[in-house]
Amino acid sequence: MKAPGKWAIGLLLSLVGVFLIFALDEVFIGSRPVFARDHIRETAAYLGSLGAYFLLVQYGISRGGSRGVWRHWPELLGVNALPLALGLVSWAVEPGRPEALYVALVILAFSVAGAALATRGAVKSQVKMICPPAASS
């Protein structure tokens, strides 16, 4: 049996992320709107926590490959499929409240940052292997 691809692992971690979205929403947001002006700290903690999770997931999946960020699209799609679907469905059901779509776009931005961070690390390590630092005498 063939091992699952990185996109499948990303999809599984995306499912965990959806549960994290609901859990953190209850902890930080509750029944008020996500982007309420008088609760900026809670909103920042909510988005920062979600962003950190998806950044680390994408970094872990994309690590080791020196391909460009946009060549990691199967992994990006796997990690962001469920949050984006959740945001789009929520926006379609309630067109006047696009907060879930905004949260999904923030998650996508953090995932792209995770892929860029992984690519940057891989390229830097390859450059060090090709051009080792000169020995000082």
Secondary structure as UniProt FT lines:
FT   HELIX           6..24
FT   HELIX           25..29
FT   TURN            30..31
FT   TURN            34..35
FT   HELIX           37..39
FT   HELIX           40..62
FT   TURN            63..64
FT   HELIX           69..72
FT   HELIX           73..93
FT   TURN            95..96
FT   HELIX           99..130
//
